[in-house]
Amino acid sequence: MIISDFENKHEMIPYEVGDSVRVQQTCTEEEDSESFYYIKEFDKKKGEVMEVIDYPRLQYRVRFGQAEAVLYHEEIML
């Protein structure tokens, strides 16, 4: 499998507090129904990174107006 430079950088460079990010759906309902419906609520919405959580897996607390979500690195993009 060949990974493009863009995808490789996306995986390696963490976002920072204050970054504006957009949520992207990364799984199907059949693969992981719990994650699918959690992410679906925020899918394609823009939010602001409020906290970076490094351990045990790179994830972020993101604010969407009044709501907040904790999302893995691969579930968001700039």
Residue, then its C-alpha position, 0 to 999 in steps of 0.5 A: m500500500i502506498i501512502s501519499d505525502f499528504e496522508n502521511k503528514h496528516e497522520m504525523i502532525p497533531y493539530e493544536v489548541g485553537d485550530s479550526v477542524r472539520v469532522q469526517q466519517t471514518c467507519t461504516e455502521e456495519e464496522d462500528s455502529e457506536s462510533f458511526y452514530y457518535i461521529k455522524e452527529f458531528d460529520k462535516k461540521k466545523g469545530e475548534v480544538m480545545e484540548v490535545i490528548d496524547y495518551p493512550r492514542l492521539q485524540y482531541r476535545v473539539r467544541f461545536g458551539q454548545a456541544e463538545a466531542v472527543l475525536y481521534h486524529e483520523e476523524i478530523m481534518l483542517 
